Amino acid sequence: MKLEVIATCMEDALTAEQNGADRLELITAVTEGGLTPGIGLVQQVVRGVGIPVHVMVRPHSRSFVYSRHDLDTMIAEIQAIAAAGAAGIVVGALTSEGVIDEAALEALLPWAAGMQVTFHRAFDELEDQMAGLQTLLRYPGVTRLLTSGGPKPAPEAVPAIRKLVGAAEGSTLCILAGSGLTVEGIETFIEQTGVSEVHFGSAVRYGRSSLSPIDPVQLRALSDSLLRFG
């Protein structure tokens, strides 16, 4: 069982590592769903922790539909993130018709060679998630899918997430469940869905506020509860 925790600064990164996180998702603009952090922070966090750092590559929060200029920006960010030594990137793109933008993936993925690639919750805007999953399975460079199983919080989409886990079984694509998960309900959620990785943000912060620091007591309680899953 892997635990990914959102980090927005160096203090988050250190607290997360010290209290059981297996991996960081490094972002800025948490209230906008996460944007690409500054390269200085990327460099500092990669140097400062021993766990893998996956960096958000999202140039703006207007939509998940990207222009050629946006893609050029994202390519430049991926190059800088790779040079900083990050283990992975977190990215996603949709067409104006609301399906996964394969042309965008084909433009971006070559620059991420050698890194893990998570397709983020843009996926949860798709009307047909199984078709979307089949699309991602055609791109072995995409190694992980962060999803809540649709527009609702993950605990309200257990059947959809379980179906995605089953469909991805035996492939190189891992289902990472996130959004709305709680420390109190995580064991039941894992048992019901079969996920092998979970993603936490505000639920392990003081007051469960996305703008608060990580609460080490809450995070340690979570990481300890996951030990029973191996």
ChimeraX commands (.cxc) that place a marker at each C-alpha (Angstrom):
marker #1 position 0.00,0.00,0.00 radius 0.5
marker #1 position 1.42,3.36,-1.06 radius 0.5
marker #1 position 0.47,6.69,0.51 radius 0.5
marker #1 position 0.86,9.84,-1.60 radius 0.5
marker #1 position 0.55,13.19,0.17 radius 0.5
marker #1 position 0.17,16.65,-1.35 radius 0.5
marker #1 position 2.98,19.06,-0.52 radius 0.5
marker #1 position 2.92,22.79,-1.28 radius 0.5
marker #1 position 6.15,23.86,0.43 radius 0.5
marker #1 position 9.35,22.48,1.93 radius 0.5
marker #1 position 7.82,22.19,5.40 radius 0.5
marker #1 position 5.00,20.03,4.00 radius 0.5
marker #1 position 7.52,17.81,2.26 radius 0.5
marker #1 position 9.59,17.22,5.37 radius 0.5
marker #1 position 6.56,16.63,7.62 radius 0.5
marker #1 position 5.09,14.20,5.10 radius 0.5
marker #1 position 8.27,12.19,4.79 radius 0.5
marker #1 position 8.83,12.08,8.55 radius 0.5
marker #1 position 5.32,10.79,9.22 radius 0.5
marker #1 position 4.91,7.95,6.78 radius 0.5
marker #1 position 4.25,9.32,3.29 radius 0.5
marker #1 position 5.65,7.10,0.56 radius 0.5
marker #1 position 5.52,9.77,-2.15 radius 0.5
marker #1 position 4.81,13.48,-2.59 radius 0.5
marker #1 position 2.65,15.27,-5.11 radius 0.5
marker #1 position 4.24,18.71,-5.25 radius 0.5
marker #1 position 1.93,21.54,-6.33 radius 0.5
marker #1 position 1.15,25.20,-5.88 radius 0.5
marker #1 position -2.26,26.94,-5.97 radius 0.5
marker #1 position -3.97,24.20,-3.99 radius 0.5
marker #1 position -7.29,26.08,-3.96 radius 0.5
marker #1 position -7.30,25.93,-7.78 radius 0.5
marker #1 position -6.80,22.18,-7.81 radius 0.5
marker #1 position -3.04,22.43,-8.14 radius 0.5
marker #1 position -0.74,24.15,-10.62 radius 0.5
marker #1 position 2.94,23.74,-11.51 radius 0.5
marker #1 position 5.16,24.85,-8.62 radius 0.5
marker #1 position 8.20,27.06,-9.11 radius 0.5
marker #1 position 11.33,25.25,-10.18 radius 0.5
marker #1 position 13.19,26.54,-7.12 radius 0.5
marker #1 position 10.77,24.68,-4.86 radius 0.5
marker #1 position 11.03,21.56,-7.02 radius 0.5
marker #1 position 14.81,21.60,-6.72 radius 0.5
marker #1 position 14.69,22.21,-2.96 radius 0.5
marker #1 position 12.20,19.42,-2.27 radius 0.5
marker #1 position 13.93,16.87,-4.51 radius 0.5
marker #1 position 17.21,17.59,-2.72 radius 0.5
marker #1 position 15.61,17.67,0.73 radius 0.5
marker #1 position 13.66,14.40,0.89 radius 0.5
marker #1 position 14.40,10.78,0.18 radius 0.5
marker #1 position 10.95,9.73,-1.05 radius 0.5
marker #1 position 9.82,10.14,-4.68 radius 0.5
marker #1 position 8.58,13.57,-5.71 radius 0.5
marker #1 position 5.92,13.82,-8.43 radius 0.5
marker #1 position 5.41,17.35,-9.71 radius 0.5
marker #1 position 2.20,18.82,-11.09 radius 0.5
marker #1 position 2.45,20.09,-14.68 radius 0.5
marker #1 position -0.60,22.27,-15.17 radius 0.5
marker #1 position -0.07,25.76,-16.61 radius 0.5
marker #1 position -3.44,27.29,-15.64 radius 0.5
marker #1 position -6.75,26.45,-14.02 radius 0.5
marker #1 position -9.08,27.68,-16.78 radius 0.5
marker #1 position -9.73,24.17,-18.06 radius 0.5
marker #1 position -7.93,20.97,-19.01 radius 0.5
marker #1 position -8.06,21.94,-22.70 radius 0.5
marker #1 position -4.63,23.17,-23.78 radius 0.5
marker #1 position -3.45,25.25,-26.72 radius 0.5
marker #1 position -0.17,24.79,-28.57 radius 0.5
marker #1 position 1.30,27.57,-26.44 radius 0.5
marker #1 position 0.17,25.75,-23.29 radius 0.5
marker #1 position 1.78,22.53,-24.47 radius 0.5
marker #1 position 5.04,24.35,-25.21 radius 0.5
marker #1 position 4.96,25.71,-21.66 radius 0.5
marker #1 position 4.29,22.25,-20.26 radius 0.5
marker #1 position 7.17,20.75,-22.25 radius 0.5
marker #1 position 9.53,23.39,-20.87 radius 0.5
marker #1 position 8.30,22.65,-17.35 radius 0.5
marker #1 position 8.77,18.89,-17.81 radius 0.5
marker #1 position 12.33,19.45,-19.02 radius 0.5
marker #1 position 13.12,21.57,-15.95 radius 0.5
marker #1 position 11.44,19.10,-13.58 radius 0.5
marker #1 position 13.39,16.21,-15.09 radius 0.5
marker #1 position 16.64,18.17,-14.77 radius 0.5
marker #1 position 15.84,18.78,-11.10 radius 0.5
marker #1 position 15.76,15.02,-10.54 radius 0.5
marker #1 position 12.07,14.56,-9.74 radius 0.5
marker #1 position 10.76,11.01,-9.93 radius 0.5
marker #1 position 7.61,11.86,-11.86 radius 0.5
marker #1 position 5.11,14.33,-13.20 radius 0.5
marker #1 position 1.36,14.70,-12.80 radius 0.5
marker #1 position -0.45,15.80,-15.94 radius 0.5
marker #1 position -3.73,15.55,-17.82 radius 0.5
marker #1 position -5.36,16.99,-20.91 radius 0.5
marker #1 position -8.82,16.82,-22.48 radius 0.5
marker #1 position -10.17,17.85,-25.85 radius 0.5
marker #1 position -12.94,20.40,-26.24 radius 0.5
marker #1 position -15.22,17.39,-26.85 radius 0.5
marker #1 position -14.47,16.11,-23.36 radius 0.5
marker #1 position -12.29,13.09,-24.10 radius 0.5
marker #1 position -8.63,12.45,-23.33 radius 0.5
marker #1 position -6.41,14.55,-25.60 radius 0.5
marker #1 position -4.16,11.95,-27.19 radius 0.5
marker #1 position -2.33,14.51,-29.30 radius 0.5
marker #1 position -1.34,16.30,-26.09 radius 0.5
marker #1 position -0.14,13.06,-24.53 radius 0.5
marker #1 position 1.92,12.30,-27.62 radius 0.5
marker #1 position 3.49,15.75,-27.43 radius 0.5
marker #1 position 4.28,15.58,-23.71 radius 0.5
marker #1 position 5.20,11.99,-22.93 radius 0.5
marker #1 position 8.51,11.82,-24.84 radius 0.5
marker #1 position 9.87,14.58,-22.60 radius 0.5
marker #1 position 8.97,12.56,-19.50 radius 0.5
marker #1 position 10.91,9.46,-20.54 radius 0.5
marker #1 position 12.42,7.79,-17.50 radius 0.5
marker #1 position 9.92,9.38,-15.11 radius 0.5
marker #1 position 6.66,8.14,-13.68 radius 0.5
marker #1 position 3.62,9.84,-15.22 radius 0.5
marker #1 position 0.32,10.24,-13.37 radius 0.5
marker #1 position -2.76,11.26,-15.35 radius 0.5
marker #1 position -4.60,13.48,-12.89 radius 0.5
marker #1 position -8.25,14.12,-12.04 radius 0.5
marker #1 position -9.03,15.66,-15.41 radius 0.5
marker #1 position -10.04,12.03,-15.89 radius 0.5
marker #1 position -12.98,12.55,-13.53 radius 0.5
marker #1 position -14.60,14.94,-16.02 radius 0.5
marker #1 position -14.99,12.16,-18.60 radius 0.5
marker #1 position -18.48,10.87,-19.31 radius 0.5
marker #1 position -17.16,7.41,-20.21 radius 0.5
marker #1 position -14.46,6.45,-17.75 radius 0.5
marker #1 position -13.92,2.95,-19.07 radius 0.5
marker #1 position -13.28,4.32,-22.56 radius 0.5
marker #1 position -10.88,6.81,-21.01 radius 0.5
marker #1 position -9.06,4.04,-19.18 radius 0.5
marker #1 position -8.69,2.07,-22.40 radius 0.5
marker #1 position -7.17,5.16,-24.00 radius 0.5
marker #1 position -4.62,5.52,-21.21 radius 0.5
marker #1 position -3.73,1.84,-21.42 radius 0.5
marker #1 position -2.50,2.48,-24.96 radius 0.5
marker #1 position 0.20,4.77,-23.53 radius 0.5
marker #1 position 2.65,2.75,-21.41 radius 0.5
marker #1 position 4.37,6.01,-20.50 radius 0.5
marker #1 position 1.34,6.78,-18.32 radius 0.5
marker #1 position 1.99,4.71,-15.22 radius 0.5
marker #1 position -0.70,5.93,-12.82 radius 0.5
marker #1 position -4.24,7.31,-12.82 radius 0.5
marker #1 position -5.35,9.63,-10.00 radius 0.5
marker #1 position -9.13,9.42,-9.78 radius 0.5
marker #1 position -12.11,9.77,-7.48 radius 0.5
marker #1 position -14.17,7.64,-9.85 radius 0.5
marker #1 position -16.06,10.64,-11.20 radius 0.5
marker #1 position -17.12,14.12,-10.07 radius 0.5
marker #1 position -18.10,13.06,-6.54 radius 0.5
marker #1 position -15.68,12.34,-3.66 radius 0.5
marker #1 position -14.01,8.95,-3.90 radius 0.5
marker #1 position -15.93,7.37,-0.98 radius 0.5
marker #1 position -19.14,8.01,-2.94 radius 0.5
marker #1 position -17.80,6.25,-6.03 radius 0.5
marker #1 position -16.65,2.91,-4.65 radius 0.5
marker #1 position -18.24,0.79,-7.44 radius 0.5
marker #1 position -16.69,2.94,-10.17 radius 0.5
marker #1 position -13.24,2.81,-8.60 radius 0.5
marker #1 position -13.48,-0.94,-8.04 radius 0.5
marker #1 position -14.37,-1.31,-11.72 radius 0.5
marker #1 position -11.35,0.77,-12.78 radius 0.5
marker #1 position -9.05,-1.28,-10.55 radius 0.5
marker #1 position -10.35,-4.47,-12.14 radius 0.5
marker #1 position -9.97,-3.14,-15.67 radius 0.5
marker #1 position -6.38,-2.02,-15.03 radius 0.5
marker #1 position -5.35,-5.28,-13.37 radius 0.5
marker #1 position -2.40,-6.92,-15.07 radius 0.5
marker #1 position -1.39,-3.71,-16.85 radius 0.5
marker #1 position 1.37,-1.23,-16.05 radius 0.5
marker #1 position -1.22,1.38,-15.02 radius 0.5
marker #1 position -1.85,1.80,-11.30 radius 0.5
marker #1 position -5.10,3.27,-9.94 radius 0.5
marker #1 position -4.41,5.94,-7.31 radius 0.5
marker #1 position -7.58,6.91,-5.43 radius 0.5
marker #1 position -7.97,10.43,-4.10 radius 0.5
marker #1 position -10.39,13.22,-3.17 radius 0.5
marker #1 position -12.57,13.09,-0.10 radius 0.5
marker #1 position -10.78,10.20,1.59 radius 0.5
marker #1 position -10.61,10.29,5.38 radius 0.5
marker #1 position -8.33,8.76,7.96 radius 0.5
marker #1 position -11.35,7.22,9.68 radius 0.5
marker #1 position -12.78,5.57,6.58 radius 0.5
marker #1 position -9.68,4.60,4.65 radius 0.5
marker #1 position -9.45,0.94,5.69 radius 0.5
marker #1 position -13.02,0.20,4.62 radius 0.5
marker #1 position -12.50,2.13,1.38 radius 0.5
marker #1 position -9.41,0.07,0.49 radius 0.5
marker #1 position -11.17,-3.19,1.30 radius 0.5
marker #1 position -14.15,-2.23,-0.88 radius 0.5
marker #1 position -12.18,-0.97,-3.91 radius 0.5
marker #1 position -8.98,-3.00,-3.96 radius 0.5
marker #1 position -6.80,0.03,-4.62 radius 0.5
marker #1 position -3.10,-0.28,-3.84 radius 0.5
marker #1 position -2.36,3.46,-3.62 radius 0.5
marker #1 position -4.17,6.37,-1.94 radius 0.5
marker #1 position -3.77,10.14,-2.22 radius 0.5
marker #1 position -4.38,12.58,0.65 radius 0.5
marker #1 position -4.50,16.37,0.86 radius 0.5
marker #1 position -6.66,18.36,3.26 radius 0.5
marker #1 position -7.68,15.35,5.39 radius 0.5
marker #1 position -4.18,15.21,6.92 radius 0.5
marker #1 position -3.93,18.97,7.54 radius 0.5
marker #1 position -4.87,20.98,10.61 radius 0.5
marker #1 position -8.60,21.66,10.60 radius 0.5
marker #1 position -8.83,19.64,7.37 radius 0.5
marker #1 position -8.10,22.89,5.54 radius 0.5
marker #1 position -6.12,22.74,2.31 radius 0.5
marker #1 position -4.35,25.96,3.31 radius 0.5
marker #1 position -3.18,24.66,6.70 radius 0.5
marker #1 position 0.08,22.82,7.41 radius 0.5
marker #1 position 0.16,19.04,7.52 radius 0.5
marker #1 position -0.83,17.66,10.94 radius 0.5
marker #1 position 1.85,15.09,11.81 radius 0.5
marker #1 position -0.43,13.30,14.29 radius 0.5
marker #1 position -3.16,12.78,11.68 radius 0.5
marker #1 position -0.70,11.72,9.01 radius 0.5
marker #1 position 1.06,9.27,11.32 radius 0.5
marker #1 position -2.29,7.77,12.34 radius 0.5
marker #1 position -3.13,7.31,8.67 radius 0.5
marker #1 position 0.20,5.78,7.71 radius 0.5
marker #1 position 0.06,3.42,10.70 radius 0.5
marker #1 position -3.45,2.29,9.71 radius 0.5
marker #1 position -2.20,1.42,6.23 radius 0.5
marker #1 position 0.49,-0.91,7.55 radius 0.5
marker #1 position -2.00,-3.77,7.80 radius 0.5
marker #1 position -2.34,-3.71,4.00 radius 0.5
marker #1 position 1.39,-4.33,3.52 radius 0.5
marker link #1:1,2 radius 0.2
marker link #1:2,3 radius 0.2
marker link #1:3,4 radius 0.2
marker link #1:4,5 radius 0.2
marker link #1:5,6 radius 0.2
marker link #1:6,7 radius 0.2
marker link #1:7,8 radius 0.2
marker link #1:8,9 radius 0.2
marker link #1:9,10 radius 0.2
marker link #1:10,11 radius 0.2
marker link #1:11,12 radius 0.2
marker link #1:12,13 radius 0.2
marker link #1:13,14 radius 0.2
marker link #1:14,15 radius 0.2
marker link #1:15,16 radius 0.2
marker link #1:16,17 radius 0.2
marker link #1:17,18 radius 0.2
marker link #1:18,19 radius 0.2
marker link #1:19,20 radius 0.2
marker link #1:20,21 radius 0.2
marker link #1:21,22 radius 0.2
marker link #1:22,23 radius 0.2
marker link #1:23,24 radius 0.2
marker link #1:24,25 radius 0.2
marker link #1:25,26 radius 0.2
marker link #1:26,27 radius 0.2
marker link #1:27,28 radius 0.2
marker link #1:28,29 radius 0.2
marker link #1:29,30 radius 0.2
marker link #1:30,31 radius 0.2
marker link #1:31,32 radius 0.2
marker link #1:32,33 radius 0.2
marker link #1:33,34 radius 0.2
marker link #1:34,35 radius 0.2
marker link #1:35,36 radius 0.2
marker link #1:36,37 radius 0.2
marker link #1:37,38 radius 0.2
marker link #1:38,39 radius 0.2
marker link #1:39,40 radius 0.2
marker link #1:40,41 radius 0.2
marker link #1:41,42 radius 0.2
marker link #1:42,43 radius 0.2
marker link #1:43,44 radius 0.2
marker link #1:44,45 radius 0.2
marker link #1:45,46 radius 0.2
marker link #1:46,47 radius 0.2
marker link #1:47,48 radius 0.2
marker link #1:48,49 radius 0.2
marker link #1:49,50 radius 0.2
marker link #1:50,51 radius 0.2
marker link #1:51,52 radius 0.2
marker link #1:52,53 radius 0.2
marker link #1:53,54 radius 0.2
marker link #1:54,55 radius 0.2
marker link #1:55,56 radius 0.2
marker link #1:56,57 radius 0.2
marker link #1:57,58 radius 0.2
marker link #1:58,59 radius 0.2
marker link #1:59,60 radius 0.2
marker link #1:60,61 radius 0.2
marker link #1:61,62 radius 0.2
marker link #1:62,63 radius 0.2
marker link #1:63,64 radius 0.2
marker link #1:64,65 radius 0.2
marker link #1:65,66 radius 0.2
marker link #1:66,67 radius 0.2
marker link #1:67,68 radius 0.2
marker link #1:68,69 radius 0.2
marker link #1:69,70 radius 0.2
marker link #1:70,71 radius 0.2
marker link #1:71,72 radius 0.2
marker link #1:72,73 radius 0.2
marker link #1:73,74 radius 0.2
marker link #1:74,75 radius 0.2
marker link #1:75,76 radius 0.2
marker link #1:76,77 radius 0.2
marker link #1:77,78 radius 0.2
marker link #1:78,79 radius 0.2
marker link #1:79,80 radius 0.2
marker link #1:80,81 radius 0.2
marker link #1:81,82 radius 0.2
marker link #1:82,83 radius 0.2
marker link #1:83,84 radius 0.2
marker link #1:84,85 radius 0.2
marker link #1:85,86 radius 0.2
marker link #1:86,87 radius 0.2
marker link #1:87,88 radius 0.2
marker link #1:88,89 radius 0.2
marker link #1:89,90 radius 0.2
marker link #1:90,91 radius 0.2
marker link #1:91,92 radius 0.2
marker link #1:92,93 radius 0.2
marker link #1:93,94 radius 0.2
marker link #1:94,95 radius 0.2
marker link #1:95,96 radius 0.2
marker link #1:96,97 radius 0.2
marker link #1:97,98 radius 0.2
marker link #1:98,99 radius 0.2
marker link #1:99,100 radius 0.2
marker link #1:100,101 radius 0.2
marker link #1:101,102 radius 0.2
marker link #1:102,103 radius 0.2
marker link #1:103,104 radius 0.2
marker link #1:104,105 radius 0.2
marker link #1:105,106 radius 0.2
marker link #1:106,107 radius 0.2
marker link #1:107,108 radius 0.2
marker link #1:108,109 radius 0.2
marker link #1:109,110 radius 0.2
marker link #1:110,111 radius 0.2
marker link #1:111,112 radius 0.2
marker link #1:112,113 radius 0.2
marker link #1:113,114 radius 0.2
marker link #1:114,115 radius 0.2
marker link #1:115,116 radius 0.2
marker link #1:116,117 radius 0.2
marker link #1:117,118 radius 0.2
marker link #1:118,119 radius 0.2
marker link #1:119,120 radius 0.2
marker link #1:120,121 radius 0.2
marker link #1:121,122 radius 0.2
marker link #1:122,123 radius 0.2
marker link #1:123,124 radius 0.2
marker link #1:124,125 radius 0.2
marker link #1:125,126 radius 0.2
marker link #1:126,127 radius 0.2
marker link #1:127,128 radius 0.2
marker link #1:128,129 radius 0.2
marker link #1:129,130 radius 0.2
marker link #1:130,131 radius 0.2
marker link #1:131,132 radius 0.2
marker link #1:132,133 radius 0.2
marker link #1:133,134 radius 0.2
marker link #1:134,135 radius 0.2
marker link #1:135,136 radius 0.2
marker link #1:136,137 radius 0.2
marker link #1:137,138 radius 0.2
marker link #1:138,139 radius 0.2
marker link #1:139,140 radius 0.2
marker link #1:140,141 radius 0.2
marker link #1:141,142 radius 0.2
marker link #1:142,143 radius 0.2
marker link #1:143,144 radius 0.2
marker link #1:144,145 radius 0.2
marker link #1:145,146 radius 0.2
marker link #1:146,147 radius 0.2
marker link #1:147,148 radius 0.2
marker link #1:148,149 radius 0.2
marker link #1:149,150 radius 0.2
marker link #1:150,151 radius 0.2
marker link #1:151,152 radius 0.2
marker link #1:152,153 radius 0.2
marker link #1:153,154 radius 0.2
marker link #1:154,155 radius 0.2
marker link #1:155,156 radius 0.2
marker link #1:156,157 radius 0.2
marker link #1:157,158 radius 0.2
marker link #1:158,159 radius 0.2
marker link #1:159,160 radius 0.2
marker link #1:160,161 radius 0.2
marker link #1:161,162 radius 0.2
marker link #1:162,163 radius 0.2
marker link #1:163,164 radius 0.2
marker link #1:164,165 radius 0.2
marker link #1:165,166 radius 0.2
marker link #1:166,167 radius 0.2
marker link #1:167,168 radius 0.2
marker link #1:168,169 radius 0.2
marker link #1:169,170 radius 0.2
marker link #1:170,171 radius 0.2
marker link #1:171,172 radius 0.2
marker link #1:172,173 radius 0.2
marker link #1:173,174 radius 0.2
marker link #1:174,175 radius 0.2
marker link #1:175,176 radius 0.2
marker link #1:176,177 radius 0.2
marker link #1:177,178 radius 0.2
marker link #1:178,179 radius 0.2
marker link #1:179,180 radius 0.2
marker link #1:180,181 radius 0.2
marker link #1:181,182 radius 0.2
marker link #1:182,183 radius 0.2
marker link #1:183,184 radius 0.2
marker link #1:184,185 radius 0.2
marker link #1:185,186 radius 0.2
marker link #1:186,187 radius 0.2
marker link #1:187,188 radius 0.2
marker link #1:188,189 radius 0.2
marker link #1:189,190 radius 0.2
marker link #1:190,191 radius 0.2
marker link #1:191,192 radius 0.2
marker link #1:192,193 radius 0.2
marker link #1:193,194 radius 0.2
marker link #1:194,195 radius 0.2
marker link #1:195,196 radius 0.2
marker link #1:196,197 radius 0.2
marker link #1:197,198 radius 0.2
marker link #1:198,199 radius 0.2
marker link #1:199,200 radius 0.2
marker link #1:200,201 radius 0.2
marker link #1:201,202 radius 0.2
marker link #1:202,203 radius 0.2
marker link #1:203,204 radius 0.2
marker link #1:204,205 radius 0.2
marker link #1:205,206 radius 0.2
marker link #1:206,207 radius 0.2
marker link #1:207,208 radius 0.2
marker link #1:208,209 radius 0.2
marker link #1:209,210 radius 0.2
marker link #1:210,211 radius 0.2
marker link #1:211,212 radius 0.2
marker link #1:212,213 radius 0.2
marker link #1:213,214 radius 0.2
marker link #1:214,215 radius 0.2
marker link #1:215,216 radius 0.2
marker link #1:216,217 radius 0.2
marker link #1:217,218 radius 0.2
marker link #1:218,219 radius 0.2
marker link #1:219,220 radius 0.2
marker link #1:220,221 radius 0.2
marker link #1:221,222 radius 0.2
marker link #1:222,223 radius 0.2
marker link #1:223,224 radius 0.2
marker link #1:224,225 radius 0.2
marker link #1:225,226 radius 0.2
marker link #1:226,227 radius 0.2
marker link #1:227,228 radius 0.2
marker link #1:228,229 radius 0.2
marker link #1:229,230 radius 0.2
view
